[in-house]
């Protein structure tokens, strides 16, 4: 009797991969928001203290862009190995199950 649908291991690997990807996306989003908010409010405060409105705010916002980009890359690369391992487990098992499923269908159709 052929087993229909993914196995529990595949489902578990898919959920783990989804959690890892959502975790990275959440980290990137929070990090980006935090850096931009610090640059914005810090710049507004400094502009107010030094009466240089809007130059310090604009400068800090512009400097926050490459800083954010570098930190996002660090977060992604630090999690890349774990995501790649989970992805290969998920893709490897689903490909193996498809191959086994194709073999079962061929065998059962010949009989």
N, C-alpha and C positions, 0 to 999 in steps of 0.2 A: 504494500500500500504506500503510495507516494505521499510525502509530507508536503502540504500546501502552505505557502507563506514563509516568512523568515523564521529562523530558529530563535530561541530565547537569547542565545549568545550574540547573535547579530543585532537583535533589538537593543540589547544592553550596550553593545559597542556603539550603535547609532546614537543612543541617548547620551552616552559619555562624550562622543564627538560633538553633539549639539551643545551640551553644557560647556565644553571647553571653548567652542567658538563663541557662544554667547558671553562667556566670561571675558574673553579677550575683547569683544566688542564693547562690553560694559566698561572694562578698564580704560579702553581708548577714549570712549565718550566722556567718562568722568574726568580723566586726565586732561583732555582738551578743554572741557568746560572750566575746570579749576584754574588752569594756566591763563586762559583768556579773562576770567573774572578777576584774578589777582592782578593781571596787567591793567585791566580797565579801572578797577577801583583804586589800585595803587597809583596809577597815572592821574586819575581825577583828584585824589587826595594831594599828591605832590604838586599838581598844577594849581590847586587852590592855595596851598601853602606858599608856593613860590611866585604866584601870579603870572604863570606862563601859559595859561590856557590857550590852545589845546595841544601844545607841542610835546610835552612829556607823555601825555596819554597816547598820542599817535605813535610816538617813538616806542613806547613799551608794547603797544599792540603789534606794531611791525616786528619787533624783536621776539614777540611770543610765537609768531608763525614758524620760524625755523626751529625754535626750541621745542615747540609742540611736535613738529614733524620728526625731529630726532628722537624724542622720548617715545612717540608712538612706534617708531621702528624698533626701538629697544624692547618695548613691551611685546610686540608681535614676534620678534626674533627669539625672545626668551621663552615664549610659549610654542614656537614653531615645532620643536622636536616632539613635544607631547601630542600636538594636533596631528602631526604627520604619522606618528605611531598609531594613534586611534583611527586615523583615516585609512591607513594600510590594513589594519585589522578588519575594519568594516568593509572596505572594498574587496579585500582578499576573500573574506568569508562569503560575501554576496556573490562574487564571481564564481567561487567554488560551488556554492549551492545551485547557481544557474546551470553550471556544467553538469552537476549531478542530476538536476531536474531534467535537463535535456536528454541525458542518458536513460533516465527512467522512462521518459515518454517514448523514446525510440524503442526500448525494450518491450514496453507494454503494448505498443501499437503493432509490433511484429507478431506478438503471440496471439 
